[in-house]
């Protein structure tokens, strides 16, 4: 078994497993994803809010670096926010960092590997193979006491 992979490499089965080697049961969020808007609503004025995307335990937050890379940064306990952890959202969908650099992924990486780097860049410096994307909140368990989960939404 590969460390941290959750997939037993001794068989040809790609079913993720947990510590007891029983198949992992993924939560059914298909209906939540189906409820997401197909596009952002057209409005005369966009209402932009700023948010921090944190882990469930509030120990780390998604942060953007000056180079456009994204990483997890420890959340500080003082009154100053951790640099790079503020993201802009429209109708709760995160589209950019606080510096107006847009979230994007790379289509060739998705096609070849099924995964992609998630980065930010100004629109005028967007790589040719990039696809704009957003992070939408999903209430995965209908319990208001638990935080939502952010799901990536491709623009195409």
C-alpha positions as CSV (number, residue, x, y, z in Angstrom):
1,X,0.0,0.0,0.0
2,X,1.4,3.4,-1.0
3,X,1.7,5.8,1.9
4,X,-1.4,8.1,2.1
5,X,-2.9,6.9,-1.1
6,X,-5.8,4.9,0.3
7,X,-5.4,2.5,-2.7
8,X,-4.0,-1.0,-2.3
9,X,-1.4,-1.3,-5.0
10,X,-1.4,-5.1,-4.7
11,X,-4.6,-5.5,-6.7
12,X,-5.9,-3.9,-9.8
13,X,-8.8,-2.2,-8.0
14,X,-8.8,1.6,-7.7
15,X,-11.3,1.6,-4.9
16,X,-10.1,3.9,-2.1
17,X,-9.9,2.1,1.3
18,X,-9.8,3.3,4.9
19,X,-7.5,2.1,7.7
20,X,-9.5,-1.2,8.1
21,X,-9.1,-1.8,4.3
22,X,-12.9,-1.6,3.9
23,X,-14.0,0.4,0.8
24,X,-14.4,4.1,1.6
25,X,-17.9,5.4,1.2
26,X,-17.9,8.8,-0.5
27,X,-20.7,11.1,0.6
28,X,-23.4,11.6,-2.0
29,X,-23.0,15.2,-2.9
30,X,-24.2,14.9,-6.5
31,X,-27.5,16.5,-5.8
32,X,-25.7,19.4,-4.0
33,X,-23.5,19.9,-7.1
34,X,-26.6,19.7,-9.4
35,X,-28.1,22.5,-7.4
36,X,-25.3,24.9,-8.2
37,X,-26.1,27.7,-10.7
38,X,-25.0,27.0,-14.2
39,X,-23.6,30.6,-14.3
40,X,-23.3,33.5,-12.1
41,X,-26.5,35.7,-12.1
42,X,-26.4,38.7,-14.3
43,X,-26.7,41.8,-12.3
44,X,-26.1,45.5,-12.7
45,X,-23.8,45.5,-9.8
46,X,-21.7,42.6,-8.6
47,X,-21.6,42.3,-4.8
48,X,-18.1,41.1,-3.9
49,X,-17.4,39.8,-0.4
50,X,-14.1,38.6,1.0
51,X,-13.7,35.3,2.8
52,X,-11.1,33.0,4.2
53,X,-11.1,29.4,3.1
54,X,-10.0,27.4,6.1
55,X,-9.7,23.7,7.1
56,X,-12.5,22.3,9.2
57,X,-10.4,22.6,12.3
58,X,-9.6,26.3,11.5
59,X,-5.8,25.6,11.8
60,X,-4.9,26.4,8.2
61,X,-6.2,28.6,5.4
62,X,-5.8,28.6,1.7
63,X,-3.3,31.3,0.8
64,X,-2.0,32.8,-2.5
65,X,1.7,33.6,-2.9
66,X,3.1,36.5,-4.9
67,X,4.1,34.0,-7.6
68,X,0.4,32.8,-8.0
69,X,0.9,29.4,-6.2
70,X,-1.7,28.4,-3.6
71,X,-0.8,26.7,-0.4
72,X,-2.1,26.1,3.1
73,X,-0.9,28.6,5.7
74,X,-1.3,28.4,9.5
75,X,-3.9,30.7,10.8
76,X,-2.5,33.2,13.2
77,X,-4.1,33.8,16.6
78,X,-3.5,37.5,16.7
79,X,-5.8,40.2,15.2
80,X,-3.8,40.4,11.9
81,X,-5.0,38.1,9.1
82,X,-2.5,35.7,7.6
83,X,-1.1,37.4,4.4
84,X,-2.6,36.1,1.2
85,X,-5.6,34.3,2.8
86,X,-8.4,36.7,1.7
87,X,-10.3,35.6,-1.4
88,X,-13.0,37.5,-3.3
89,X,-16.4,35.8,-3.8
90,X,-19.5,36.7,-5.8
91,X,-22.7,35.1,-4.6
92,X,-20.6,32.9,-2.4
93,X,-18.5,31.6,-5.3
94,X,-14.8,32.3,-4.8
95,X,-13.3,33.6,-8.1
96,X,-10.1,35.4,-7.2
97,X,-7.7,36.3,-4.4
98,X,-7.8,39.8,-2.8
99,X,-5.3,41.1,-5.4
100,X,-7.9,40.4,-8.2
101,X,-5.9,37.4,-9.6
102,X,-8.3,34.8,-11.0
103,X,-8.4,31.2,-10.0
104,X,-7.5,28.8,-12.8
105,X,-6.5,25.2,-13.6
106,X,-4.7,23.7,-16.6
107,X,-6.8,21.7,-19.1
108,X,-3.9,19.7,-20.5
109,X,-3.0,18.4,-16.9
110,X,-6.7,17.5,-16.4
111,X,-6.8,15.6,-19.7
112,X,-3.5,13.8,-19.1
113,X,-3.7,13.1,-15.3
114,X,-7.2,13.9,-14.1
115,X,-5.8,16.6,-11.7
116,X,-4.3,20.0,-12.1
117,X,-2.5,22.7,-10.2
118,X,-4.8,25.4,-8.8
119,X,-3.2,28.9,-9.2
120,X,-4.1,32.6,-9.5
121,X,-3.0,35.1,-12.1
122,X,-4.2,38.4,-13.4
123,X,-6.5,38.1,-16.4
124,X,-4.0,39.8,-18.7
125,X,-1.3,37.2,-17.7
126,X,-3.5,34.1,-17.9
127,X,-1.7,31.1,-19.4
128,X,-3.1,30.0,-22.8
129,X,-3.9,26.5,-21.6
130,X,-5.6,27.8,-18.4
131,X,-9.3,27.5,-17.6
132,X,-10.9,29.9,-15.2
133,X,-12.7,28.3,-12.3
134,X,-14.4,29.0,-9.0
135,X,-14.8,27.5,-5.6
136,X,-18.5,27.0,-4.6
137,X,-19.7,26.1,-1.1
138,X,-21.6,22.9,-0.8
139,X,-23.7,22.0,2.4
140,X,-22.8,18.3,2.3
141,X,-24.8,17.2,5.4
142,X,-27.6,19.7,5.8
143,X,-26.3,20.5,9.3
144,X,-25.9,24.2,9.9
145,X,-23.4,23.5,12.7
146,X,-20.8,22.0,10.3
147,X,-18.9,24.1,7.7
148,X,-19.6,23.8,4.0
149,X,-17.2,22.1,1.6
150,X,-15.8,24.1,-1.3
151,X,-16.1,22.4,-4.7
152,X,-14.2,23.5,-7.8
153,X,-16.4,24.6,-10.7
154,X,-14.9,24.7,-14.2
155,X,-16.0,27.5,-16.5
156,X,-16.5,25.2,-19.5
